[in-house]
Amino acid sequence: MKYPSLTVAAAAIVALSASMAVSEESLFSLRGNNDLAAPAESFEKESIVSRKGGFERSWKLQPPSISHTIEKDVINLDGNSCMRCHSVENYKKEKAVKISDSHFLAADGTKGDVLNRRRYFCTQCHTTQSDSDPLVENTFNSGGN
């Protein structure tokens, strides 16, 4: 046989295709057994839990959870409404938590005078909380931080 590796590769592709066909039939997602091209069923929006004083962290370096609704807040390239309350200039007046000094550090560790662009989109790390049942089983245990 002149091209043995080609034959092995072709056999692997056939086997992989067959296994993919079987797995597609048993595929189940949190969305249910709905056709992925079909519109998702609508659901009731979970209510956000607000907590004066914030939420306890589950591990030492966890970003703090947002302890209020953010439905009307806007974070985009034109502005960040979180800074109305949490900026160095406003946090005392607004009785809010001050943005962490770590948000002013550049990648090389030098401190700047303005919010670092890597930390600009607050909700990529900080999240609101809802009082809802977990979608999947969760056995996480913080171990006391």
C-alpha positions as CSV (number, residue, x, y, z in Angstrom):
1,M,0.0,0.0,0.0
2,K,1.4,3.3,-1.1
3,Y,-0.3,5.7,1.3
4,P,-1.0,3.9,4.6
5,S,-1.4,7.1,6.7
6,L,-4.0,8.4,4.3
7,T,-6.0,5.2,4.7
8,V,-5.8,5.4,8.5
9,A,-6.8,9.1,8.4
10,A,-9.9,8.2,6.2
11,A,-10.9,5.4,8.6
12,A,-10.6,7.8,11.5
13,I,-12.8,10.4,9.8
14,V,-15.5,7.7,9.1
15,A,-15.3,6.5,12.7
16,L,-15.6,10.1,14.0
17,S,-18.5,10.9,11.8
18,A,-20.4,7.8,13.0
19,S,-19.7,8.7,16.6
20,M,-20.9,12.2,16.1
21,A,-24.2,11.0,14.6
22,V,-24.8,8.9,17.6
23,S,-24.0,11.7,20.1
24,E,-26.3,14.2,18.3
25,E,-29.2,11.9,19.0
26,S,-28.5,11.8,22.7
27,L,-27.5,15.5,23.0
28,F,-29.3,17.3,25.8
29,S,-28.8,21.0,26.8
30,L,-30.1,23.3,29.4
31,R,-32.4,24.6,26.7
32,G,-34.1,21.3,26.5
33,N,-34.7,19.1,23.5
34,N,-35.7,22.1,21.3
35,D,-34.4,22.4,17.8
36,L,-31.4,24.8,18.0
37,A,-32.8,26.7,15.0
38,A,-36.2,27.2,16.6
39,P,-36.8,30.3,18.9
40,A,-36.2,29.6,22.5
41,E,-39.2,29.4,24.8
42,S,-39.6,32.6,26.8
43,F,-39.1,32.5,30.5
44,E,-39.8,34.7,33.5
45,K,-37.0,37.0,34.4
46,E,-35.4,36.1,37.7
47,S,-35.7,38.9,40.3
48,I,-32.3,40.3,41.4
49,V,-31.5,40.0,45.1
50,S,-30.3,43.2,46.7
51,R,-28.4,43.1,49.9
52,K,-27.3,46.0,52.0
53,G,-23.6,45.4,52.9
54,G,-23.1,43.1,49.9
55,F,-22.6,39.3,49.7
56,E,-20.0,37.1,51.4
57,R,-17.4,35.9,49.0
58,S,-17.1,32.2,48.3
59,W,-13.3,32.2,47.8
60,K,-10.5,34.6,48.7
61,L,-10.0,36.4,45.4
62,Q,-13.6,36.3,44.1
63,P,-14.7,39.6,42.6
64,P,-17.4,41.0,44.8
65,S,-21.0,40.4,43.7
66,I,-23.2,43.3,42.8
67,S,-25.6,43.9,45.6
68,H,-28.2,45.9,43.7
69,T,-30.1,45.9,40.4
70,I,-28.2,47.1,37.3
71,E,-31.1,46.9,34.9
72,K,-30.8,50.6,33.9
73,D,-27.0,50.8,34.1
74,V,-25.0,51.1,30.9
75,I,-21.5,50.0,30.2
76,N,-20.3,50.6,26.7
77,L,-17.5,52.4,24.9
78,D,-19.2,55.8,25.5
79,G,-19.6,55.5,29.2
80,N,-19.7,53.4,32.4
81,S,-22.6,54.2,34.7
82,C,-21.1,52.2,37.5
83,M,-18.6,55.0,38.0
84,R,-21.4,57.4,38.9
85,C,-21.3,55.7,42.4
86,H,-18.2,53.6,42.6
87,S,-15.5,56.0,41.3
88,V,-12.8,57.4,43.5
89,E,-14.4,60.8,43.2
90,N,-18.0,59.7,44.0
91,Y,-18.0,56.7,46.3
92,K,-18.1,58.6,49.6
93,K,-20.9,60.9,48.5
94,E,-22.9,58.0,47.2
95,K,-22.1,55.7,50.2
96,A,-20.9,53.1,47.8
97,V,-18.0,50.7,47.7
98,K,-14.9,52.3,46.0
99,I,-13.5,50.7,42.9
100,S,-10.5,48.6,43.9
101,D,-7.0,50.1,43.4
102,S,-6.3,46.9,41.4
103,H,-8.5,48.4,38.6
104,F,-5.9,51.1,38.0
105,L,-3.0,48.7,37.4
106,A,-1.5,48.1,34.0
107,A,-0.5,44.6,32.8
108,D,3.1,45.4,33.9
109,G,1.9,46.3,37.4
110,T,2.4,50.0,37.2
111,K,-0.4,52.1,38.7
112,G,-2.2,54.6,36.5
113,D,-4.5,57.6,37.3
114,V,-7.5,56.3,35.3
115,L,-9.5,53.0,35.2
116,N,-7.5,50.5,33.2
117,R,-9.3,49.5,30.0
118,R,-8.9,45.8,30.9
119,R,-11.1,46.5,33.9
120,Y,-13.6,48.8,32.3
121,F,-16.5,46.3,31.7
122,C,-17.5,45.7,35.3
123,T,-20.0,42.9,34.6
124,Q,-17.4,40.6,33.0
125,C,-16.3,39.8,36.6
126,H,-18.9,41.3,38.9
127,T,-22.4,39.8,38.8
128,T,-25.8,40.4,40.2
129,Q,-27.4,37.6,42.3
130,S,-30.8,36.0,41.9
131,D,-32.8,33.8,44.2
132,S,-33.2,30.9,41.8
133,D,-32.7,27.2,41.7
134,P,-29.4,26.0,40.1
135,L,-29.7,24.8,36.5
136,V,-27.3,21.9,37.2
137,E,-26.2,20.0,40.3
138,N,-23.6,21.9,42.1
139,T,-21.4,20.5,44.9
140,F,-19.1,23.5,45.2
141,N,-17.8,24.1,48.8
142,S,-15.8,27.2,49.5
143,G,-14.0,25.5,52.4
144,G,-14.4,28.6,54.5
145,N,-12.6,30.9,52.0
